[in-house]
Amino acid sequence: MPQNSQYRKAEDIVAKIKRILGDFPGYRALHADGRLYKGTFRANEAARRYTRAVHLQGAEMPVTVRFSKGGGDPYAHFGSTVGMATRFYLDDGRVTNLIMLSQKLFIANSIDQFVGLLDAGLPAEPGGPPNLAGLKTFLAANPNSARVFQMRAESPAPVSFAHTEFNSVHCFRWVSAEHVETLARCHWVPVAGIKGQPPADLKEENVDILYAELEERLAREPVHFDLVLELAEPGDPVDDATALWPEGRRRVVIGRMTLTAPASEKDTGDPVMNHDPTVLTDGIEPTDDPILQIRRGVYEVSAASRSGGWRGGCPFGGGEKR
Ligand code: HEM
């Protein structure tokens, strides 16, 4: 899709997300509530077999992670969907992002299907509840999406970010220095082991419980995640964010992250922290997954709207108020 029409679509998508989930000015349209942490990452020897990406050649480098709640309401309780947005700070001043979810799959596999889902859920009047009957009809006609909603409804909630596995959902093309290409999804696997709890238990807790837990933990000890590639086999769908691959695909650990302390946007020098998942480096390429492709525009529109950017004047100087 040409980039300018992608941005027009993205504006429509962000506006519809806000109509369904609520508009909280200054916050991300999704994953509205989150906190930043800092640490380091070091790739191991295996990484080089799969990619020539500069941050995966074995040198230790700084990272930040924004852990977040999945929804649009920053004051909501935690649920079973949480996010982990990692930024790697490269030696030459560039950054690259790796964005993951506690869920394995996304709820649509094309832009039309996602917009169809939003349209089905739009409230009858501004500020009204989502159209549940419309969503039910949509899901009956879209079994791939219905399966993911079901899977998400049955998934446990985190007890701690440090005990949660995160998933890239999308598959990427990993390219080595020898030009060997490998299709793989990736995961952050908690070194402390995976544990969950019923989502209802989180509703009894403070709305910031998982951040408080992590901060207490970090005051005692660092928190580690292994970066793991899950290798596709011939015939596995590589551009369908609603399709699970069969169990038992080969998994290779390619590095370890060590988180040590809370951080702030001020520490990073980037007050907006747009974790665009298509900010990649040579050696990791996007597939043709249309959901991955549209995310670039969507995140830019959401970042612009929450920072007062291109349509509302820039808070850091310059820019025109409408
Ligand atoms: C069409 C599909 C999607 C749409 C429309 C969408 C929309 C959004 C929006 C608007 C934001 C806030 C951006 C900002 O203001 O910085 C966001 C953040 C996020 N999204 Fe998505 N998203 C989609 C798919 C996905 C998928 C497949 C994943 C799986 C990895 C994902 C994971 C996240 C995470 C972890 C964040 C938080 C980023 C941060 O902490 O800064 N999203 N998404």
Boltz pocket constraint, residues with backbone or C-beta under 6 A from the ligand:
constraints:
  - pocket:
      binder: B
      contacts: [[A, 13], [A, 14], [A, 27], [A, 28], [A, 29], [A, 30], [A, 31], [A, 34], [A, 66], [A, 67], [A, 68], [A, 82], [A, 83], [A, 84], [A, 85], [A, 99], [A, 100], [A, 101], [A, 106], [A, 114], [A, 167], [A, 168], [A, 169], [A, 170], [A, 241], [A, 272], [A, 273], [A, 274], [A, 275], [A, 291], [A, 294], [A, 295], [A, 298], [A, 299], [A, 302], [A, 303], [A, 306]]
      max_distance: 6.0
